[in-house]
């Protein structure tokens, strides 16, 4: 297939205007929508051979109503927005883009941790209020900074991002524990252990696992009570891993020292979530993946996936579609 109709459903997610779609334009006739509401999908996708998608849900009802559709290219690593069973039944190939944001997410994980450990934001705000000029001393602190050297970092989900986080933790002099479902070699400075031991020993626990039905709300009251009292929890993985109500209770009681996250269970979250008001919680709006460098890799890899499919090759295919 040399030419096809390509519909990009939510282009603004990965490309709000600072990049371009030229790699896709060479592969077919491209129609780009900045955003697509759920009720608009069928109309916009009706004559598409290819859908490029990030966050728009493509459920069985939608896929069954698009007989022309042959390929879904996801602008993401996760693929839970697509009903893979329905895609298999319809013979629709689904691809994703692994590893494009590894270093950006690892960097953001430590941006959150370092900002908290150094009490950066609150002291910057304090200086802007004139507190330093009025304090009568060469320095002051609202809360003591935390030194990471010698602390223990526990990583749950030891894939590429988890390994990158482990390397940064080691560079800061931290001891590193890790837990994962699959077997495989660990970095020489990482100790693999069970989840219970990791929670009990870690001063910082960082989540880097995928989200599925078997681990939704994995971080619940029991999980939090098993952590070292006053430890820090970081979530730059998926919001659905965490029961935010349980986290609020743990922050209130002091069981949890801080919650640092880049994700929420529902995005965008509803206004007025109590966790946003906690002094010892810091939440950024799902930006860990969004560096220009990472997004450039994302678009390039997604275009390569589509180009490979057009040549009859399988590249980053995440399902098993029946033959059409």
C-alpha positions in Angstrom: 0.0 0.0 0.0 1.6 3.2 -1.2 -1.0 5.7 -0.3 -3.7 5.6 2.3 -6.0 7.9 4.3 -4.3 8.7 7.7 -6.4 10.4 10.4 -4.6 11.8 13.4 -7.2 12.0 16.1 -5.5 14.0 18.9 -2.4 15.6 17.4 -2.0 18.3 20.1 -1.0 15.7 22.6 2.4 15.0 21.0 2.6 18.0 18.7 1.0 21.2 19.9 2.6 23.0 17.0 6.4 22.9 17.6 6.9 19.8 15.5 5.5 18.7 12.1 3.8 15.7 10.5 6.0 15.6 7.4 7.1 12.0 8.1 3.4 10.9 7.9 2.6 13.0 4.9 5.0 11.0 2.8 3.0 7.9 3.7 -0.5 8.9 2.8 -3.1 11.6 2.8 -3.0 13.1 6.3 -5.9 14.7 8.2 -4.9 16.1 11.6 -7.3 16.9 14.4 -5.9 18.7 17.4 -8.5 17.0 19.7 -11.3 14.5 19.1 -14.1 14.0 21.6 -15.4 10.4 21.9 -18.6 11.2 20.1 -16.6 12.6 17.1 -14.5 9.5 16.5 -16.8 7.6 14.1 -17.4 10.6 11.9 -13.8 11.5 11.6 -12.5 8.0 11.2 -15.2 6.8 8.8 -13.0 6.7 5.7 -9.6 6.2 7.4 -7.3 3.3 6.6 -5.0 4.4 9.4 -5.7 6.1 12.8 -2.9 7.7 14.7 -4.0 8.1 18.3 -2.7 8.9 21.8 -5.5 9.1 24.3 -8.8 8.7 22.4 -10.5 5.5 23.4 -11.0 3.1 20.5 -13.4 0.5 22.0 -15.1 -2.5 20.4 -18.2 -0.5 19.3 -16.0 2.0 17.4 -13.7 -0.6 15.9 -16.6 -2.8 14.7 -18.1 0.2 13.0 -15.0 1.0 11.0 -14.7 -1.8 8.3 -12.2 0.2 6.3 -9.7 0.6 9.2 -6.6 -1.5 8.9 -4.0 0.0 11.3 -3.9 2.0 14.5 -0.6 3.7 15.4 -0.4 4.8 19.0 1.6 7.8 20.0 2.4 6.2 23.3 4.0 3.2 24.9 0.8 2.1 26.7 -2.0 0.6 24.6 -4.9 0.4 27.0 -7.0 2.9 25.0 -7.5 0.3 22.3 -9.7 -2.8 22.7 -7.1 -5.3 21.4 -9.6 -8.2 21.3 -11.8 -6.2 19.0 -8.8 -5.1 16.9 -7.7 -8.7 16.6 -11.2 -9.8 15.5 -11.3 -7.0 12.9 -7.9 -7.7 11.6 -6.6 -4.2 12.6 -2.9 -4.0 13.4 -2.0 -2.0 16.5 1.5 -0.6 17.2 3.0 1.4 20.0 6.3 3.3 20.6 8.4 1.9 23.4 11.4 3.6 25.0 11.0 7.0 23.4 10.8 8.9 26.7 13.0 6.8 29.0 15.5 9.5 29.9 12.9 12.3 30.1 10.8 10.3 32.6 13.8 9.3 34.6 15.0 12.9 34.7 11.5 14.1 35.8 11.4 11.5 38.6 14.5 13.1 40.0 13.3 16.6 39.3 10.4 15.9 41.7 12.6 14.2 44.2 15.3 16.9 44.2 12.8 19.7 44.4 11.3 18.0 47.5 14.6 17.1 49.1 16.0 20.6 48.6 12.7 22.2 49.6 13.2 24.3 46.5 9.8 25.7 45.6 8.9 26.8 49.1 12.2 28.6 49.6 12.1 30.3 46.2 8.6 31.6 47.1 9.9 32.6 50.6 12.7 34.7 49.1 10.3 36.3 46.7 8.2 37.3 49.7 11.2 39.1 51.2 11.7 36.6 54.0 15.5 36.4 53.5 15.9 40.1 53.6 14.0 40.3 56.9 15.5 37.2 58.6 18.6 38.9 60.0 20.9 35.9 59.2 22.9 34.8 56.3 20.6 31.8 55.8 17.4 30.2 57.1 15.2 27.2 56.3 11.5 26.6 56.6 12.1 22.9 56.6 15.4 21.1 56.7 16.7 19.9 53.3 17.2 16.2 52.9 20.5 14.6 51.7 20.0 11.7 49.3 23.4 10.2 49.8 23.1 6.9 51.8 19.4 6.8 51.5 17.7 3.8 49.9 15.7 4.0 46.7 13.2 1.2 46.0 12.1 0.8 42.4 8.9 -1.1 41.5 8.9 -1.9 37.8 12.4 -2.5 36.6 12.2 -2.0 32.9 14.1 0.6 30.9 12.8 3.6 32.9 13.3 1.8 36.2 16.9 1.0 35.2 17.6 4.6 34.2 16.2 5.8 37.5 18.4 3.3 39.3 21.5 4.6 37.5 20.7 8.2 38.6 20.0 7.1 42.1 23.4 5.4 42.3 25.0 8.6 41.0 23.5 10.4 44.0 25.0 7.8 46.4 21.8 6.0 47.1 21.4 2.3 47.7 19.1 0.8 45.2 16.5 -2.0 45.6 14.2 -3.2 42.8 11.2 -5.4 42.3 9.7 -6.7 39.0 7.5 -9.5 37.8 9.8 -10.8 35.0 13.2 -12.3 35.5 16.4 -10.8 34.0 19.8 -9.4 34.9 20.1 -6.5 37.3 22.6 -3.7 37.2 25.5 -4.6 39.5 24.6 -2.0 42.0 21.0 -3.0 42.2 19.6 -5.5 44.7 16.5 -7.4 43.5 14.1 -8.2 46.3 10.5 -8.9 47.1 8.0 -6.1 47.4 7.6 -6.4 51.2 11.3 -6.1 51.8 11.6 -3.2 49.4 8.8 -1.2 51.1 10.1 -1.9 54.6 13.7 -0.7 53.7 13.2 2.1 51.2 13.4 5.8 52.1 12.1 6.5 48.6 9.7 4.3 46.6 9.4 5.0 42.9 6.8 3.4 40.6 7.7 2.5 37.1 5.4 -0.4 36.2 2.6 -0.6 33.7 -1.1 -0.5 34.7 -3.3 -3.5 34.3 -6.4 -5.0 35.9 -4.2 -7.0 38.3 -2.4 -3.9 39.8 -5.0 -1.1 39.7 -4.8 0.7 43.1 -1.8 -1.4 44.0 -0.8 1.4 46.3 -3.6 1.1 48.9 -3.7 1.5 52.7 -1.9 -1.9 53.2 0.9 -1.0 50.7 1.4 2.4 52.4 1.4 0.9 55.9 4.1 -1.5 54.8 6.4 1.3 53.8 9.0 2.8 56.1 7.2 5.5 58.2 7.8 8.9 56.7 9.1 7.6 53.3 8.6 9.3 50.0 6.4 7.9 47.3 7.0 8.9 43.6 4.6 8.0 40.8 5.7 8.9 37.2 4.1 5.8 35.8 0.3 5.6 35.8 -2.2 7.3 38.1 -4.4 4.2 38.4 -1.7 2.4 40.3 -2.5 4.6 43.3 -5.5 5.0 45.5 -5.3 8.7 46.1 -7.7 8.6 49.0 -5.4 6.2 50.8 -2.4 8.4 50.0 -4.2 11.5 51.5 -4.9 9.5 54.7 -1.3 8.4 54.8 0.0 11.9 54.3 -2.3 13.2 57.0 -1.2 10.6 59.5 2.5 10.9 58.8 2.7 7.3 57.6 3.8 8.8 54.2 6.3 11.6 54.2 5.6 12.9 50.7 3.8 12.0 47.5 5.4 13.3 44.3 3.5 12.5 41.1 3.2 13.3 37.5 0.0 11.4 36.9 -3.5 11.1 38.2 -6.1 8.3 37.8 -8.4 10.6 35.7 -6.7 13.2 33.5 -7.5 16.0 33.5 -8.5 15.5 37.2 -11.6 17.1 38.6 -11.0 20.4 40.3 -10.7 20.5 44.1 -9.0 17.2 44.6 -7.9 17.2 48.2 -4.5 15.7 47.4 -3.6 18.9 45.5 -3.9 20.9 48.7 -1.5 18.8 50.8 1.8 20.6 51.7 3.7 17.3 51.4 2.3 16.5 47.9 3.6 17.8 44.6 1.9 16.9 41.4 2.8 17.9 37.9 0.4 17.7 34.9 1.7 14.5 33.2 4.7 16.3 31.6 7.5 13.8 32.3 7.3 12.4 28.8 6.9 15.7 27.0 10.3 17.1 26.3 10.8 18.2 22.7 13.4 15.6 22.3 11.2 12.7 23.5 8.2 13.9 21.4 10.4 14.2 18.3 11.5 10.5 18.8 7.9 9.6 19.4 6.7 11.0 16.0 9.7 9.6 14.2 9.2 6.1 15.6 5.4 6.1 15.0 6.1 7.0 11.4 8.6 4.2 11.1 6.0 1.8 12.5 3.6 2.8 9.8 6.2 2.7 7.1 7.1 -0.9 8.1 3.5 -2.0 8.1 3.1 -0.6 4.6 6.0 -2.8 3.5 4.4 -5.8 5.1 6.7 -5.9 8.1 5.8 -6.1 11.8 7.4 -3.4 13.9 6.2 -2.8 17.5 3.0 -4.6 16.9 1.2 -5.2 20.2 -1.7 -7.5 19.1 -2.4 -10.6 17.0 -4.9 -9.5 14.3 -6.6 -12.1 12.2 -5.7 -12.2 8.5 -8.1 -10.0 6.4 
